[in-house]
Amino acid sequence: MQATTIKLDPRLHSAIRRMKPREQSLTGYVRELVAREEKRAALEGAAEAYSALLAKNRDEADAMAAWESAPLADNPKRRRK
C-alpha cells in the first residue's frame, strides 16, 4: 500500500475525530470513507447507465416493468397434489 500524507485544516481534523468510532484509527476511518464514496459513485454510474439502457431498449424496459410488478411479497400458491 502506498503511503500518502494528507493535510487537513484543524476544523476538519477535529470533525473527523469526533465522527470516527473510538476504536478506529483516523487513517482507517478516512480510508473507509474514501472506499465507501468510491463504491457509491460506481453504483450511481451503473444506475445511470442502466437507466439509459432502459430508455433505449424497450424490451428491457418491459421486462423490468413486469419484474417490478410481480407480487414477490405474497406467499406462493400451493400446488395441488
Secondary structure, 3 states (H helix, E strand, C coil): CCCCCCCCCHHHHHHHHHHCCCCCCHHHHHHHHHHHHHHHHHHHHHHHHHHHHHHHCHHHHHHHHHHHHCCCCCCCCCCCC
